[in-house]
């Protein structure tokens, strides 16, 4: 991966170089052994394009947040609330309560939509944990593979949303707390994709011609179909996190799910 003027250039052996103008990139997801030139990373940072580095199996390895401000909120309210509230006694417990409340809301919505398919579903911290939903219509290994790859895509979207909320590299350095907001947001957004993935796998099992979710490009296509809804949902949840930290009011169901 190199910087070529105003674009990222992806060079592969025996393949034509592909150029991606930085001004058109919202996020970059880099999976497996990719040789990044320093200039390319700096170009992303200066353009405010977050980069998510994934292991070969799709697990998140690291984030690189740009230095240019992309915040939609000129007052940086999410950042200031996180920094002020999490440092207080009980602050991390309050954050954990928000995360758990959001997870329970997501589960209740899916229970209404999918019913018995959620019998063995779990919500255990930052793990997506919804591969069990699909086990009745696909094999365990396939479900786990789809879940890992979806988590990588969702991590990229979460990084983009946090950058838009004003959490750039400089601000992340000042949030010296043991929490993974990007991973938790990705996990929450993942529940919004549990249903369309389940329906796709179920239709395939019934002989219907659908997207092949074992193909990375087709899985990305499914993700992009729902990406705009996911962006709206993520922004809404971050706004609700800010309100939660401000007021610490009990969560009310109906706060936004696809």
VOFI-206488 format. One line per field, with one value per residue (C-alpha): residue in one letter; y, x, z. Coordinates in Angstrom, 1 decimal. Each point is the difference from the previous one (the first is absolute). Layout:
r: A; ... $
yy: Y; ... $
xx: X; ... $
zz: Z; ... $
***
This chain:
r: X; X; X; X; X; X; X; X; X; X; X; X; X; X; X; X; X; X; X; X; X; X; X; X; X; X; X; X; X; X; X; X; X; X; X; X; X; X; X; X; X; X; X; X; X; X; X; X; X; X; X; X; X; X; X; X; X; X; X; X; X; X; X; X; X; X; X; X; X; X; X; X; X; X; X; X; X; X; X; X; X; X; X; X; X; X; X; X; X; X; X; X; X; X; X; X; X; X; X; X; X; X; X; X; X; X; X; X; X; X; X; X; X; X; X; X; X; X; X; X; X; X; X; X; X; X; X; X; X; X; X; X; X; X; X; X; X; X; X; X; X; X; X; X; X; X; X; X; X; X; X; X; X; X; X; X; X; X; X; X; X; X; X; X; X; X; X; X; X; X; X; X; X; X; X; X; X; X; X; X; X; X; X; X; X; X; X; X; X; X; X; X; X; X; X; X; X; X; X; X; X; X; X; X; X; X; X; X; X; X; X; X; X; X; X; X; X; X; X; X; X; X; X; X; X; X; X; X; X; X; X; X; X; X; X; X; X; X; X; X; X; X; X; X; X; X; X; X; X; X; X; X; X; X; X; X; X; X $
yy: 0.0; 3.2; 3.7; 1.2; 3.7; 0.5; -3.7; -3.3; -2.5; -3.7; -2.0; -3.8; -2.4; -0.6; 2.3; 3.5; 2.7; 1.2; 3.7; 1.3; 3.8; 0.9; 2.6; -2.8; -2.4; -0.1; -2.8; -2.6; -3.7; -1.8; -3.7; -2.4; 0.7; 3.3; 2.0; 3.6; 2.8; 2.7; 2.7; -1.9; -0.2; 3.7; 0.8; -1.7; 1.8; 3.4; -0.7; -1.1; -3.5; -2.6; -3.3; -3.3; -2.8; -3.6; -3.3; -2.6; -1.5; 3.3; 0.9; 3.6; 0.6; 3.8; 3.4; 3.0; 3.2; 3.0; 3.4; 2.2; 1.0; -1.7; 0.8; 0.9; 1.4; 3.3; -0.3; -3.6; -0.9; -3.8; 0.4; 2.4; -2.2; -3.1; 1.7; 1.6; -2.8; -3.1; 1.5; 0.3; -2.8; -2.4; 1.5; -3.2; -1.8; 2.6; -0.6; -3.8; 0.5; 2.0; -2.8; -2.8; 2.0; 0.5; -3.7; -1.0; 2.3; -1.5; -3.5; 0.8; 1.4; -3.1; -2.2; 1.7; -0.4; -3.5; -1.6; -3.5; 0.5; 1.9; -2.7; -0.7; 3.6; 1.6; 3.6; -0.3; 3.3; 1.2; -3.3; 0.1; -3.3; -0.5; -2.8; -2.3; 1.6; -1.4; -3.4; -1.5; 1.0; -0.2; -1.9; 1.2; 0.7; 2.0; 2.0; 0.8; 1.1; 2.3; 1.5; 0.8; 1.6; 2.1; 1.1; 1.4; 1.9; 1.3; 1.1; 2.1; 1.6; 0.6; 1.7; 2.3; 0.9; 0.8; 2.1; 1.9; 0.5; 1.8; -2.9; 0.5; -1.4; 2.9; -0.4; -3.8; 0.5; 2.0; -2.6; -2.1; -2.6; -3.7; -0.2; -0.8; 2.4; -0.9; -3.7; 0.4; 2.1; -2.5; -2.8; 2.0; 0.8; -3.6; -1.0; 2.1; -2.3; -3.2; -0.2; 0.7; -2.6; -2.5; 0.5; -0.3; -3.3; -1.3; 0.8; -1.7; -3.1; 0.0; 0.1; 3.7; 1.7; 2.6; 1.6; -2.4; 1.4; -2.2; 2.2; 3.1; 2.3; -1.2; 0.3; 3.6; 0.6; -1.1; 2.3; 3.0; -0.6; 0.8; 2.4; 3.2; -1.3; -1.2; 3.5; 1.6; -2.5; 0.4; 3.8; -0.3; -2.4; 2.2; 2.9; -2.1; -0.9; 3.7; 0.5; -3.0; 1.4; 3.4; -1.1; -3.7; -0.5; -3.6; -1.1; 0.0; -2.6; 1.4; 2.1; -1.1; -3.3; -0.9 $
xx: 0.0; 1.6; -0.9; -0.2; -0.8; -3.5; -0.8; 0.8; 1.5; -0.5; 2.7; -0.3; 2.4; -0.9; -3.1; -0.7; 0.4; -3.4; -0.3; -2.4; -0.2; 0.3; -2.8; -2.4; 1.0; -2.0; 2.1; 2.6; 0.0; 3.3; -0.1; 3.0; 3.6; -0.1; 3.1; -0.9; 2.4; 0.2; -1.1; -3.2; -0.9; 0.9; -2.1; -3.0; 0.7; 0.2; -3.2; -1.8; -0.6; 0.1; 1.7; -0.9; 2.5; -1.4; 1.7; -0.3; -3.0; -1.8; 0.7; 0.8; 3.7; 0.3; -1.6; 1.7; -2.0; 0.8; 1.1; -2.4; -3.2; -3.1; -2.3; -3.5; -0.4; 2.0; -0.1; 1.4; -2.7; 0.6; 3.7; -0.4; -2.7; 2.1; 3.1; -1.9; -2.3; 2.2; 2.6; -2.5; -0.7; -2.4; 0.5; 1.1; -2.9; -2.3; 1.5; -0.4; -3.6; -0.6; 1.6; -2.0; -3.2; 0.5; 0.8; -3.2; -2.1; 1.5; -0.7; -3.6; -0.5; 1.4; -2.1; -3.0; 1.1; 1.6; -1.7; 1.4; 3.1; 1.4; -0.4; 3.7; 1.2; 2.4; 1.2; 3.4; 1.8; 1.7; -0.4; -2.7; -1.4; -2.7; 1.4; -2.2; -3.0; 1.1; 1.0; -3.4; 0.5; 3.8; 3.0; 1.8; 3.3; -1.7; -2.0; 3.2; 1.8; -2.8; -0.2; 3.8; -0.1; -3.0; 1.7; 2.8; -2.3; -2.0; 3.3; 0.8; -3.4; 0.3; 3.4; -1.5; -2.9; 2.3; 2.2; -3.1; -1.0; 3.3; 2.0; 3.2; 3.4; 0.9; -3.2; 0.3; 3.4; -1.7; -2.6; 2.2; -2.6; -0.3; -2.9; -0.5; -2.7; 0.8; -0.3; -3.1; -1.7; 0.9; -1.6; -3.2; -0.3; 0.6; -3.4; -1.7; 1.6; -0.8; -3.5; 0.9; 2.9; -2.4; -2.6; 2.6; 1.4; -3.5; -1.1; 3.2; -0.8; -3.5; 1.5; -0.5; 2.7; 1.5; 3.3; 2.8; 1.2; 3.1; 1.2; 1.6; -1.3; -3.5; 0.1; 1.2; -2.9; -2.4; 1.7; -0.2; -3.7; -0.5; 2.9; -1.9; -2.5; 2.9; 1.6; -3.2; -0.4; 3.6; -0.3; -3.2; 1.6; 3.0; -2.4; -1.8; 3.3; 0.7; -3.4; 0.5; 3.2; -1.6; -3.1; 0.5; -3.7; -1.4; 0.0; -3.3; -0.6; -0.9; 3.1; 0.8; 0.6; -0.2 $
zz: 0.0; -1.1; -0.4; -3.6; 0.1; 1.3; -0.1; 1.7; -2.5; 0.6; -1.7; -0.3; -1.7; -3.7; 0.3; -1.1; 2.6; 1.4; 1.1; 2.7; 0.3; 3.7; -0.3; -0.9; 2.8; 3.2; 1.6; -1.0; 1.2; -0.3; 0.5; 0.3; -1.0; -1.8; -0.6; 0.9; -0.9; 2.7; -2.5; -0.6; 3.7; 0.4; -3.0; 1.6; 3.3; -1.6; -2.0; 3.1; -1.3; 2.7; -0.7; 1.6; 0.0; 0.1; 0.5; -2.7; 1.8; 0.1; 3.6; 0.7; 0.6; 0.2; -0.9; -1.5; 0.4; -2.1; 1.4; -2.0; 1.6; -1.5; 3.0; -0.9; 3.6; 0.3; 3.8; 0.2; 2.5; -0.3; 0.7; 2.8; 1.7; -0.4; 1.5; 2.8; 1.0; -0.4; 2.3; 2.9; 2.5; -1.7; -3.4; -1.7; 1.7; -1.5; -3.5; 0.5; 0.9; -3.2; -2.1; 1.8; -0.3; -3.8; -0.4; 1.8; -2.1; -3.2; 1.3; 0.8; -3.5; -1.6; 2.3; -1.4; -3.6; 0.0; 3.0; 0.7; -2.1; 2.9; 2.6; 0.4; -0.8; 2.4; 0.7; 1.6; 0.0; -3.2; -1.9; -2.6; 1.3; -2.6; -2.0; 2.1; -1.7; -3.3; 1.1; -1.0; -3.6; -0.5; 1.4; 3.1; -1.8; -2.7; 2.6; 2.0; -3.2; -1.0; 3.5; 0.0; -3.4; 0.9; 3.2; -2.1; -2.3; 3.0; 1.7; -3.0; 0.1; 3.7; -0.4; -2.7; 2.3; 2.9; -2.2; -1.1; 3.7; 0.6; 1.4; -2.0; 0.9; 2.3; 2.0; 0.2; 1.7; 2.7; 0.7; 2.3; 1.0; -0.4; -2.4; -3.7; -1.3; -3.6; 0.6; 2.2; -2.7; -2.7; 2.2; 0.5; -3.7; -0.8; 1.5; -2.7; -2.6; 1.8; -1.6; -3.6; 0.2; 1.5; -2.7; -2.7; 1.4; 0.6; -3.6; -1.3; 2.0; -1.5; -3.5; -0.8; -2.0; 2.3; 0.8; 0.8; 3.4; -0.1; -2.8; 1.5; -2.7; 0.3; 3.8; -0.5; -2.4; 2.6; 2.5; -2.3; -0.6; 3.7; 0.5; -0.1; 2.6; 2.1; -0.2; 1.2; 2.8; 1.1; 0.1; 2.0; 2.5; 0.5; 0.6; 2.6; 1.6; 0.5; 1.5; 2.2; 1.4; 0.5; 1.8; 1.0; -0.6; -0.5; -3.6; -1.7; -2.7; -3.4; -0.3; -3.5; -1.6; -3.7 $
***
